[in-house]
């Protein structure tokens, strides 16, 4: 069993919410604690969004519960119909994500035996306010998650695996069925990259102006994920067109392998550069080897022209060569952009290094 920072922060938010609610109103603080649990989100921005929506939804639920109970009554049938009305209203206002807590608040208010119904409603809504605000503050200022480092290590590890498989595939050292399973894992990692990038975007405190450095890092990480996806696409296309690749003339296969080795080595060094382990001005061989790119494109077009003359262009062999060429060129273009961004960033911020994976709090 492993407890992460979010579990600790949830417990802390619940304890503080109940304590504050009891101090202010001498009530049990149950609603405050429940509100804190559901308001502790993976990112600061989500906590802020949930805070706003929950405050609005619970205010509506509290007012509606007080008015209905005061004017009509609060028997079981009326409570059920009131819940239906509240759900419909919140759905109309596009607050469906916070319906559950609003319904709980309504039920507690309408089943109250207090003589002062509106005071009870105001107290219960105030408890909700305490819970969601405390959860937001705890999530924002106590050990905020480092999604940038988590994203980097996810990209770094997955990309290393992609490149290992790609090197093996170029030498026909892979099993087709095993590679199918590996590609499923690769797609899951790409999904994790997108998830962490989204959480990283939401990790800034909403009412604080984003710093220029934060925005630059977002741009770099977006390109980092795109470069890894481009490497995966080369791997997938090579796997799907394995017979096409090994049907190329030996000289052409050697040219492709050499070019991809150059790109893969560059990709690895750019990642090291971003983590602060390679000097900012290194990894410049993309621009220096433009002649190799032109040679590779020429060989692809020559091969495709021959296939077309042999009336084989409509088969997989003809299209497979085009798909492979497109994937390799797209991978190179992504790396060139990625390298420029990292070089510019590291030239001005060469003191910030990515920590080891073991230091990241899960």
N, C-alpha and C positions, 0 to 999 in steps of 0.2 A: 504494500500500500504506500502510495506516494502523495503527499499533500503539497500542493503548489501555492504560490502567492495569492492566487485568486480565492482559494479556499480560506486562507487566513484572513484576507480582507473581508470576505463575506461574514465570517464569524465576528470580526471586530465591528463591522458596520451594524450587525444585529444587536450586539451587546450595547454599543453606544446609543443606538436608536431607542432601545427599550429603556435604558437608564435616563436618557434625556426626556422621553415621554413621561415616565413616572415622576421625574423631578418637576416638570411643568404642570402636569394635570392630575397627578396622584392616581392615575388609572393604571391598568395592567401593562399597557404598551404593546399588546399583541399585534395590532395592526401596524404599528411602527416597525416591529421586527419582521413581519411578513413583507412589508414594503421594501425593507432593506435587502432581503434575500433576492427578490425578483428584480431589483434595480442595480445589482452589482453585475455589470456587463464586461465582456472581454476587452473593450476599449473605452477610452474616455469619451469619445464622441457618441458612442452608443449609450453610455450612461447618461449623457446630457440630453440626448433625444428622448430616452425613456423617462427621464425626470420631468421634462416639459409635458410629455403626453400623459404621464400618470397624474401629475398635478391637475391638469385640465380635466381628465376623465373622472378622477375621484371628486373633484369639485362638482361636476355635473351630477355624478351619482349621489353625492351627499345632499345636494339641493333637491333633486328629484325625490329621494327617499323621504326627506323631511316634509316636503309639500304634500306628497301622496298620503303619508301616514297621518298628517295633521288634518287634511281635508276629507279623506275617505275612510281611513282606518288602516289596520295592518294585520288582517287575518292571513292565513296561509294562501288563499286564492289571490288576494290582492298583491301579496309579496311576489308570487309567481308571475302575475301579469306585469308587475312593475319591472321585474328582471327582464322580461321579454321586451318591454318598451325601452329600457336602458340599453340593451344589446343592439336593438335596431337603431337607436340614436347614435351610439358610438360607431357603429358600422357606417352610418351615413356621414359621420365626421371623419372617417378614415382613421379611427383610433382602435381598430380591432385588436392590435397587439397588447393593449392594456385593459381589455375587457374584464379579465378574471378578477383582478384586485378591486376594480370598481364594483363588481357584483358582490364580492365579499363585504365591502364597506356598506353597500346598500342593505344587504340582509341584516348585518349587525345593527345598523341604525333602526331599521323597521321592526326588529324584534326586541328592541330595548324597552324596558319597563319604566324608564325614567319619566318623571312628570314634565320636565322641560325637554321636549323632543328636539327643538332647534339647537339648544345648547349641546345635546348629545351628538347631533349631526356635525356641528362645528368642531367638537372635540375629536371625533373619529376622523374627520377630514384633516384636521391639524396633525394627528398622529401619522397619517399617510405622508403629509408634507415632511415631517421629521425624518421618517424612514428613507424616503427617496433622496432628500438633500444630503443626509449623512452618508448614504451609500455613494453618492456622486463625489462628495469631498474625499472620502476614504479612497475611492478608486482613482481619483485624480492626483492626489498628493502623497500617497503612501505606496512606495515601491511600484511605480507605473511600469507596465510590461515593456520589455525591449524587443519589440517586434522587428526592428531593423536587423539586429544581430541574429534573431531566430530565422528570419528570411534569408540572410546571407548564408548561414550554415546549411539551410535546406537546399538552396541553389547550389552551393559549393559541392555538397555531397552527391546530390542527384546528377549534377553535370559531370562530375568525375566518373560516375557509373556510366553515363551516356557515352563518354569518350572512350572508356575501356571497351564497351560493347562495340562501338564503331570501329575501333582498331582491330578487334577480333573479326568483325564482319568483313572488313576489307581484305582479310587474309583467309577467309572461309574457315574460321575456327569456331563457328557457332552451330548449335543445333536449332533447326527451324522452330520446333515446338517449344523449346526452352525460351527462345527469344520472344515468342508470342507472349509468354507469361511475364518476361522481363519488361516488355513494352506496356503491359497492363500496370505494372508497378510504376513505370515511368510516367504514365498518364496520371496516376494518383499523386505523384510528387509534383507534377505541373499544377494540379488542382490545389495542393498545399501551398505552392508558391503564390498562386492567385489569392488564396485566403489570407496568407500572412501579409501580402502587399496591401490588401484591402484594410486589414486591421492596422497596418502601419499608417495608412492614410488617415485613419480615424483616431490615431493615438495622440494627436495634438489637442490641447485644451481649446474648446470651440471659441470662447470669448477672448482668447489671447491671439494677437496677430502672429501669423506664421512667420518665422524667420526665413531669410533668404537661404541659409544653409539647409534648413529642413526641406525647402522646396527643391533645392539642387539634389539632395539625397533621394527624394522621391523620383525625380527624373532618371537618376542613375539606376535606381533599383528597378524601375520600369523597363529600362533598356537591358538590365542584367537578366531579368526574367525572359524578355524577348529573345535574348541571345541563347539562353538555355533551351527555349522552345524551338529555336532554329536548329540547334544541334540535334534535338530530338527528331525534328522533321527529316534531317539528313539520314539519321539512323533508321527511321521508319521507311523512308523511300528506298533506301538501300536494301532493307529487309524484304520489302514488297517486290523489288525488282532484282533480286539476287541473281537469278539466271541471266538477266539482261547484262548486269555488270560483268559477270564472269564470261559472258560472250563477247565482250569487247576485245579488241586486239591487245596483246600483252603490253605494248608500248603505251597504249592509252590507259590501261589499268594502272600502270606505274605512275603516269602523270597525275591521275586522279588521287592515288594514294599519297604521293608527295605533297600535292596541294592541300589535301585534307590534313595531313600531318602538320603542315605549316599553320593551318587555321586552328587546329586543336591545341597545339603548343602555345599559340598566341592567346587562345581563350584561357588556358590555365594560368598564363602569366598575367593576364589582365585581372583575373580574380585575385592573384597574389599581390598585384599592384594596389588594388582597392583595399585589401586588408592591411596594407602598409609594409609588406614584406619584399616588394620590388620597387626600386626607385621610380619616381613619377615620370621621368623622361625616357624610360625604357619601353620596349615593345613597339618598335617603329617599322617592323619588316613588312607590314601589310602594304604600305605605300611603296616600299622599295622593291616589291616583287610583283609589280603590275604586269610585267612581261609574262610571268607565269600564268597569271589570270587570262591574259589574251591568248596564250598558247592553249590553255585548257578549253576555252570557249571555241577556238578554232577546231580543235580535235573533236569536240562534240558536234559541231555543225558539219564537219567533213563526214563523220560517221553517220549522222542523220541523213545527209544527202545520199550517201551510198545505200542506206536502207530504203530510202524513198525510191531510188532507181531500181531496186530489186523488188518493188511492189510489196515490201514488208512493213511499210511505214504505218499501216493501219493496225498492225498487230501490236502486242505489248512491247516488242523490242524497240519499235520506233518511238512510241510515247514514253516508254520507260527511260530512255536516254534523255529526253527533254525534261521529264520530272526530276531526274537526278541532277542534271545541270542546274535547273532552277533552284533546287534545294541548296546546292553548294554555293551558288552565287548569293542567294538570300542570306545564308549563314555568314558569308564573308562581309556582306554589307552591314549586317547587325553588329558584327565584331568591330568593324571600323568605327561605327558611331559610338559603340560602347567604349572603345579605347580612347576616343577623343574626350568623352565626358569624364572618364576616370582620370585621364592625364590632367585636364584642367582643374578638376576638383582636388587631386592630390598635390598639385603644384602649390596650392594655397592652404591646404589642410593636411600637412604631412605628419602631424603629431598624433592624430587620432587613429588608433589601431583597433581592429576587430578582435574581441577577446576569444579565448578558446571556447570550444563547444561546452566543456564541462562547467564553465562559469555562468552559463545562461540559466536563469531561473525558469523552470517549466511551469 
